[in-house]
């Protein structure tokens, strides 16, 4: 499966993320209280019944948002969730990818470039600056220079998830 970068407005993403987070928290509170009240009214007051009510509220909230996930207005949120998933997956292979880049492996170079580019896009969408970690900055610059030497474009457009199979995790 190929994951491709998409262009999204950071302000739009942050506004929707805040709105959806507030809506999700409010729904959880309302449903948790509702289920807790129903359970304690039916079976008597108990800490366990209150906890079960909150758990049922959490399950119901999760089901509602799972159903709404594919709606067009959730596009930015869905994209960021996918980007985070892929970055997390790639991060488990970083040592092997770095060894591959040192051995001039073009696939490793592409995936590691995807990782750094994805981290930069995620930071931009969240309104944050990239880490001031000098090692990461140096690695980013080294990757950029290596891509230029090989005549490759500066940026990648995504990565193929199947390419990670060539590397050992950890």
Secondary structure, DSSP 8 states (H G I E B T S, - for coil): -EEE-----HHHHHHHHHHHHHHHHHHHHHHHHHHHHHHHHHH---HHHHHHHHHHHHHHHHHHHHHHTTSGGGHHHHHHHHHHHHHHHHHTTHHHHHHHHHTT-HHHHHHHHHHHHHHHHHHHHTT------HHHHHHHHHHHHHHHHTT--SS--EEEGGGGGGS---
